[in-house]
Amino acid sequence: MPTVVEASGPGSIADIPIEAELMGDGKLSRGAAAWAVFEGARIPYVILITIYIFMPYVAAVMVGDPVRGQEIISRWSQYSGWFIMATAPFLGASIDKLGRRKTWLALITVLMIPMMWALWWAKPDGSGISVITVMILTTLVGVLYTYSEVLHNSLLVRAAGISAAHKASGLALALGNAFALLTLGFTAWAFALPGSGLPFVPEKPLFGLEPLLHEPERIVGPMAAITFAIGAIPLFLFTPDAKPTGVPVLRALGQGAVDLWRMVSGMKHYKDAAIFLISRMFYVDGMTAILIYGGIYASGVMGWGALEMLMYGIILTVLAVLGGFVGRWLDAGLGPRRAVQVEIFMSLIGTIAIIGMGPEQILYFWAHDPAAHAPMWNGPFFRSLPEWIYLLIGFSNAIFITAHYASSRTLLVRLTPPEQTGAFFGVYALSGTATIWLGSFLVNLGTNIFHSQQGGFAMIIILLAIGFVGLLFVRGGDRRI
């Protein structure tokens, strides 16, 4: 997370000699490439475990009831959200005073990898680790994942220099998508598609995995662990670390808290930027909730198994890449403020539409009897019309949710004076963690009140609507002629 520090402090990025040292020549160094590989190697955990494969398996199979599963997972997500809210901003604000990052990052990596691997023992009959143990492990990994993100982001300028930071950042995003597609594609080919009769697909799952024991769903834990472990090695070998500051940890955290307060209190002088950042706290929580619970929802409501979820993840990951281009086009054509409004509105429409879908229902009002209609095609997945429409809605959400990340950053730049960009991006990062628990809280609340997955998902509409309305009061961020 970007931080605001005094220019004269030891180890400060704003220190003139260090700033000159970090300017670089715009070329992507070995250390910068290693930084990007680390980012890419973390993404499969989110894709395989959190969104598409493992957590839907926990909800539908281990818990045995998708509604109850959604309630349990959203409840534990609140716990991690509360802890992240209370700690991550202070870590981010204290980083420049802590000095070396790689030691802390190595500790976090060493702790995360065995916890990821342990998910293999989440057996459907409970003879391995229990649902509660799974929740404890994934909650701890979620907190450590956020810490790793804060520490890793703080190394960007050290790794790439100011002039090549954007190249390293773009490479990291590209590698994240590539690693996600590779792991999803390999899981589908090696474990889910065998026996389907498709060409170039093994007749049986590789490594003797047994589908009846849900081993293809459980193997994604070790896969995420291996990918992360291998991808982390180059960073520790080649990416330069910050210099030690000699400041004790507790003192660094205390000074970081002071800087954090200064950063937030300075917002009062910039009304439009402040309104935008407050609005963003709500709509980004809503979009994050769609991502986190989209897989659990699709698995439970549409009755999709591992194969369908894998293909759903592959398709949506590909389309997420298109979202970056859509964000750029909307920024240029409408201006970033209206672009973000369009992206929120389309995500809102997509969420409303998904709630009205089911295997025998299309958009609330049209009943569909699969037995009375010929399949859309003869393939092994997505054979019915409701499934195709659900996919189209998912396509839209993937594109516009991804696009909003790009447009939101552009809008903040337009609303802030150039000399204050660092401070505002610090608050921008803070706004992404301060209410990170809110989406899970509302999903959990709605699931409990309405006793349905649809009721939990419907609560996301509130967050998107608040964010959309808030942006109506922002002035600036229009299209540049």
C-alpha positions in Angstrom: 0.0 0.0 0.0 1.5 3.4 -0.9 2.3 5.4 2.2 3.0 9.0 3.1 6.4 9.5 4.8 8.6 12.4 5.7 11.2 13.1 3.0 14.0 13.3 5.6 13.3 10.0 7.4 15.8 7.1 7.1 14.8 4.6 4.5 12.1 6.9 3.1 11.4 6.5 -0.5 11.0 10.2 -0.7 14.6 10.6 0.3 16.4 12.3 -2.5 19.4 10.0 -2.9 17.2 7.0 -2.8 14.8 8.5 -5.3 17.6 9.1 -7.7 18.8 5.6 -7.2 15.4 4.2 -8.0 14.7 6.2 -11.2 16.0 3.4 -13.5 16.2 3.6 -17.3 12.7 2.2 -18.1 14.0 -1.3 -18.8 12.6 -4.3 -17.0 15.4 -5.8 -14.9 15.8 -9.4 -13.7 14.6 -8.2 -10.2 11.5 -6.6 -11.7 10.6 -9.7 -13.7 11.1 -11.8 -10.5 8.7 -9.3 -8.7 6.1 -9.9 -11.4 6.5 -13.7 -11.3 5.8 -13.6 -7.5 2.5 -11.8 -8.1 1.5 -14.2 -10.9 2.3 -17.2 -8.7 -0.1 -16.0 -5.9 -3.1 -15.7 -8.2 -3.9 -19.4 -8.6 -4.7 -19.6 -4.9 -7.5 -17.1 -5.3 -8.8 -18.7 -8.6 -8.5 -22.4 -7.6 -9.3 -22.2 -3.9 -11.4 -19.1 -3.2 -13.5 -18.7 -6.3 -14.0 -21.6 -8.6 -13.0 -25.0 -7.2 -12.3 -25.6 -3.6 -14.7 -23.4 -1.7 -17.7 -24.4 -3.8 -16.7 -28.1 -3.0 -16.6 -27.2 0.7 -20.0 -25.6 0.5 -21.7 -28.3 -1.6 -20.0 -31.5 -0.5 -18.3 -31.1 2.9 -21.1 -29.0 4.4 -23.6 -30.9 2.3 -25.9 -27.9 1.8 -24.9 -24.9 -0.4 -27.0 -22.5 1.6 -25.5 -23.5 4.9 -22.1 -23.6 3.2 -22.5 -20.0 1.9 -23.4 -19.0 5.4 -20.4 -20.6 7.0 -17.9 -19.3 4.5 -19.2 -15.8 4.5 -19.2 -15.8 8.4 -15.5 -16.8 8.5 -14.7 -14.3 5.7 -16.0 -11.6 8.1 -13.5 -12.6 10.7 -10.5 -12.3 8.3 -12.0 -9.0 7.0 -12.2 -7.6 10.5 -8.6 -8.6 11.3 -7.3 -7.2 7.9 -9.2 -3.9 8.5 -7.5 -3.6 12.0 -4.0 -4.4 11.0 -3.2 -4.1 7.2 -3.4 -0.3 7.0 -0.9 0.1 9.8 1.4 -2.4 8.2 1.2 -0.4 4.9 1.8 2.9 6.6 4.8 1.5 8.6 6.6 -0.2 5.7 9.1 2.5 4.9 10.1 2.7 8.5 10.5 -1.1 8.9 13.2 -1.2 6.2 13.8 -4.7 4.9 10.7 -6.4 3.5 12.0 -9.7 2.1 12.6 -11.2 5.6 8.9 -10.6 6.5 7.7 -11.7 3.1 9.8 -15.0 3.4 8.2 -15.7 6.8 4.7 -15.2 5.4 5.4 -17.4 2.4 6.8 -20.2 4.5 3.6 -20.1 6.7 1.2 -19.9 3.7 2.5 -22.9 1.7 1.9 -25.7 4.1 -1.5 -24.3 5.0 -2.5 -24.4 1.3 -1.1 -27.9 1.0 -3.1 -29.1 4.0 -6.4 -28.5 2.1 -5.7 -31.8 0.4 -6.9 -33.5 3.5 -10.4 -31.9 3.4 -12.1 -35.2 2.7 -15.8 -35.3 2.0 -16.5 -37.8 4.8 -14.8 -35.7 7.4 -12.1 -38.3 8.1 -9.4 -35.8 7.3 -9.6 -32.2 8.4 -13.0 -30.8 9.4 -15.0 -27.9 7.9 -14.0 -25.7 10.9 -10.3 -26.6 10.3 -10.7 -25.7 6.7 -12.2 -22.4 7.6 -9.4 -21.6 10.1 -6.7 -22.5 7.5 -8.3 -20.4 4.7 -8.9 -17.5 7.1 -5.3 -17.5 8.1 -4.1 -17.8 4.5 -6.4 -14.9 3.6 -4.9 -12.6 6.2 -1.3 -13.6 5.3 -2.2 -13.2 1.6 -3.2 -9.6 2.2 0.0 -9.0 4.2 2.1 -10.5 1.4 0.3 -8.1 -1.0 1.2 -5.1 1.0 4.8 -6.1 1.4 5.1 -7.2 -2.2 3.6 -4.0 -3.6 6.1 -1.9 -1.5 9.0 -3.6 -3.4 7.7 -2.5 -6.8 9.7 0.7 -7.2 12.8 -1.0 -5.6 12.5 -3.8 -8.2 11.7 -1.9 -11.3 12.6 1.8 -10.7 10.1 4.6 -11.2 10.4 4.6 -14.9 9.7 0.9 -15.4 7.2 0.3 -12.6 4.2 0.3 -14.9 5.9 -2.3 -17.1 6.5 -4.6 -14.1 2.9 -4.0 -12.8 1.5 -4.9 -16.2 3.6 -8.0 -16.5 2.4 -9.1 -13.1 -1.2 -8.8 -14.1 -0.5 -10.7 -17.4 1.3 -13.5 -15.5 -1.5 -13.7 -13.0 -4.0 -14.3 -15.8 -1.6 -16.8 -17.5 -0.9 -18.8 -14.3 -4.6 -18.9 -13.5 -5.5 -20.1 -17.0 -2.7 -22.7 -16.9 -3.7 -24.1 -13.6 -7.4 -24.2 -14.4 -6.7 -25.7 -17.8 -4.4 -28.4 -16.4 -6.9 -29.3 -13.7 -9.7 -29.6 -16.2 -7.5 -31.7 -18.7 -5.8 -33.9 -16.1 -8.6 -34.5 -13.5 -12.1 -33.4 -14.6 -12.3 -34.2 -18.4 -10.8 -37.8 -18.4 -13.4 -40.2 -19.4 -15.4 -37.6 -21.4 -14.3 -39.1 -24.8 -12.8 -35.8 -25.9 -9.7 -36.0 -28.1 -6.2 -35.7 -26.4 -7.8 -36.1 -23.0 -6.6 -39.0 -20.7 -9.0 -41.9 -20.2 -8.5 -41.7 -16.4 -7.5 -38.8 -14.1 -3.7 -38.5 -13.8 -1.9 -39.7 -10.7 -4.7 -42.1 -9.9 -7.0 -39.5 -8.4 -10.4 -40.7 -7.6 -13.4 -38.5 -8.6 -15.7 -40.3 -6.2 -13.5 -39.1 -3.3 -13.5 -35.6 -4.8 -9.7 -35.8 -5.1 -9.7 -33.6 -8.2 -11.3 -30.8 -6.2 -8.9 -31.3 -3.2 -5.7 -31.5 -5.3 -6.0 -27.8 -6.1 -4.6 -27.0 -2.6 -1.2 -28.7 -3.2 -1.3 -27.2 -6.8 -1.7 -23.7 -5.4 1.1 -24.4 -2.9 3.5 -25.7 -5.5 2.9 -22.8 -7.9 3.3 -20.2 -5.2 6.5 -21.9 -3.8 8.2 -22.1 -7.2 7.1 -18.6 -8.2 8.3 -17.0 -5.0 12.0 -18.3 -5.4 13.1 -15.7 -8.0 11.9 -12.8 -5.9 14.1 -13.8 -3.0 17.1 -14.4 -5.3 16.9 -11.4 -7.6 14.6 -8.6 -6.4 16.4 -5.9 -4.4 15.3 -5.3 -0.8 15.0 -2.0 1.0 17.9 -1.0 3.2 17.6 -1.6 7.0 16.5 1.4 9.0 17.4 0.4 12.5 13.9 1.4 13.7 12.4 -1.1 16.1 9.2 -2.8 14.9 6.9 -1.3 17.6 8.3 2.2 17.1 7.9 1.8 13.3 4.2 0.7 13.7 3.6 3.7 16.0 5.1 6.2 13.6 3.1 4.5 10.8 -0.1 5.1 12.7 0.7 8.8 12.9 1.4 8.9 9.2 -1.9 7.1 8.5 -3.9 9.6 10.5 -2.1 12.5 8.7 -2.9 10.8 5.4 -6.6 10.4 6.1 -7.1 13.8 7.8 -5.6 15.5 4.7 -8.6 14.3 2.7 -10.9 17.0 4.1 -9.5 19.6 1.7 -10.4 17.6 -1.4 -14.2 17.1 -1.4 -14.7 15.3 -4.7 -11.8 12.9 -4.1 -13.1 12.2 -0.6 -16.6 11.4 -1.9 -15.2 9.2 -4.6 -13.1 7.2 -2.1 -16.0 6.8 0.3 -18.2 5.6 -2.6 -15.4 3.2 -3.7 -15.4 1.6 -0.3 -18.9 0.4 -1.0 -18.8 -0.6 -4.6 -15.4 -2.3 -4.4 -16.8 -4.4 -1.5 -19.7 -5.4 -3.7 -17.6 -6.4 -6.6 -15.2 -8.3 -4.4 -18.2 -10.2 -2.9 -19.4 -11.1 -6.4 -15.9 -12.6 -7.1 -15.6 -14.4 -3.8 -19.1 -15.9 -3.7 -19.7 -16.2 -7.4 -18.3 -19.7 -7.6 -20.1 -20.9 -4.4 -23.4 -19.4 -5.8 -23.0 -21.0 -9.2 -22.2 -24.4 -7.8 -25.2 -24.3 -5.4 -27.9 -22.6 -7.5 -27.0 -24.1 -10.9 -25.9 -27.5 -9.5 -22.6 -27.3 -11.3 -19.9 -29.8 -10.4 -16.1 -29.6 -10.7 -16.0 -29.8 -14.5 -18.5 -27.1 -15.0 -16.8 -24.8 -12.4 -13.5 -25.4 -14.1 -14.8 -24.4 -17.5 -16.7 -21.5 -16.0 -13.4 -20.3 -14.4 -11.4 -20.7 -17.6 -13.9 -18.7 -19.7 -14.3 -15.9 -17.2 -10.6 -15.6 -16.7 -10.1 -15.1 -20.4 -12.8 -12.5 -20.5 -11.4 -10.7 -17.5 -8.4 -9.8 -19.8 -10.9 -8.1 -22.1 -12.2 -6.1 -19.2 -8.9 -4.2 -19.0 -9.3 -3.0 -22.6 -13.0 -2.2 -22.0 -12.0 0.0 -19.1 -9.5 1.8 -21.3 -12.1 2.4 -24.0 -14.7 3.7 -21.6 -12.2 6.0 -20.0 -11.2 7.5 -23.3 -14.8 7.7 -24.6 -16.8 8.8 -21.6 -14.2 9.9 -19.0 -13.3 7.8 -16.0 -16.1 9.0 -13.7 -18.8 8.0 -16.2 -16.8 4.9 -17.1 -16.9 3.8 -13.4 -20.6 4.5 -13.2 -21.3 2.4 -16.3 -19.2 -0.4 -14.9 -21.0 -0.3 -11.6 -24.4 -0.2 -13.3 -23.6 -3.1 -15.5 -22.4 -5.1 -12.5 -25.6 -4.2 -10.7 -27.7 -5.4 -13.6 -25.7 -8.6 -13.8 -26.2 -9.3 -10.1 -29.9 -8.7 -10.3 -30.1 -11.0 -13.4 -28.1 -13.8 -11.7 -30.5 -13.9 -8.8 -33.3 -14.7 -11.2 -31.6 -17.7 -12.7 -31.8 -21.4 -12.0 -31.7 -24.7 -13.8 -35.4 -24.5 -14.5 -35.8 -20.7 -14.4 -34.7 -17.9 -16.7 -34.6 -14.3 -15.5 -37.3 -14.7 -12.8 -40.3 -15.1 -15.2 -39.6 -17.9 -17.7 -39.9 -21.5 -16.6 -37.7 -24.0 -18.4 -38.1 -27.8 -18.3 -34.8 -29.4 -19.4 -36.6 -32.7 -20.2 -38.9 -30.9 -22.7 -36.1 -29.2 -24.6 -33.2 -30.6 -26.7 -29.8 -29.8 -25.3 -28.0 -26.8 -26.7 -25.1 -29.0 -27.8 -23.8 -32.6 -27.2 -20.8 -31.6 -25.1 -20.2 -32.8 -21.5 -21.1 -29.4 -19.9 -23.4 -26.4 -20.2 -26.0 -28.2 -22.2 -29.2 -26.3 -21.2 -30.5 -22.8 -22.2 -30.5 -21.5 -18.5 -26.8 -22.4 -18.3 -26.0 -20.5 -21.4 -27.8 -17.4 -20.2 -26.1 -17.7 -16.8 -22.8 -17.9 -18.7 -23.6 -14.7 -20.6 -24.4 -12.9 -17.4 -21.1 -14.1 -16.0 -19.3 -12.9 -19.1 -20.7 -9.4 -18.5 -19.8 -9.4 -14.9 -16.2 -10.5 -15.6 -15.6 -7.8 -18.1 -17.1 -4.9 -16.2 -15.8 -5.8 -12.7 -12.3 -6.1 -14.2 -12.8 -2.8 -16.1 -13.7 -0.9 -12.9 -10.3 -1.5 -11.3 -8.6 0.3 -14.2 -11.2 3.1 -14.4 -11.1 3.7 -10.7 -7.4 4.3 -10.6 -7.7 6.7 -13.6 -10.5 8.6 -11.9 -8.4 9.1 -8.7 -5.6 10.5 -10.7 -8.0 13.0 -12.4 -9.4 14.1 -9.0 -6.1 14.7 -7.2 -3.4 17.3 -7.6 -0.2 15.7 -9.0 1.9 16.6 -5.9 -0.6 14.7 -3.7 -0.9 11.5 -5.7 1.1 9.4 -3.3 -1.0 10.4 -0.3 -4.3 9.8 -2.2 -3.3 6.4 -3.4 -2.4 5.6 0.2 -6.0 6.4 1.2 -7.2 4.6 -2.0 -5.5 1.4 -0.7 -6.9 2.0 2.8 -10.4 2.3 1.4 -10.0 -1.1 -0.1 -9.3 -2.7 3.3 -11.2 -0.6 5.8 -14.6 -2.2 4.9 -13.3 -5.4 3.4 -15.6 -7.3 5.8 -18.8 -5.6 4.7 -19.5 -7.7 1.7 -19.1 -10.9 3.6 -21.2 -9.5 6.5 -24.1 -8.7 4.2 -23.9 -12.0 2.3 -24.0 -13.8 5.6 -26.9 -11.7 6.9 -29.0 -12.2 3.7 -28.3 -15.9 3.7 -29.4 -16.2 7.3 -32.5 -14.0 6.9 -33.8 -15.5 3.7 -32.4 -19.0 4.1 -31.2 -19.0 0.5 -28.2 -18.3 -1.5 -30.2 -15.8 -3.6 -31.0 -13.9 -0.4 -27.3 -13.6 0.4 -26.3 -12.5 -3.1 -29.1 -9.9 -3.2 -27.5 -8.0 -0.4 -24.6 -7.2 -2.7 -27.0 -5.0 -4.7 -27.0 -2.6 -1.7 -23.3 -2.0 -1.8 -23.2 -1.5 -5.6 -26.2 0.9 -5.4 -24.6 3.0 -2.6 -21.4 3.3 -4.6 -23.3 4.3 -7.8 -25.3 7.0 -6.1 -22.2 8.3 -4.3 -20.5 8.9 -7.7 -23.4 11.2 -8.7 -22.1 13.8 -6.3 -18.5 13.7 -7.7 -17.5 16.5 -9.9 -14.5 16.1 -12.3 -13.1 13.1 -14.0 -14.8 13.9 -17.3 -13.6 13.0 -20.8 -10.6 15.1 -22.0 -11.3 16.6 -25.4 
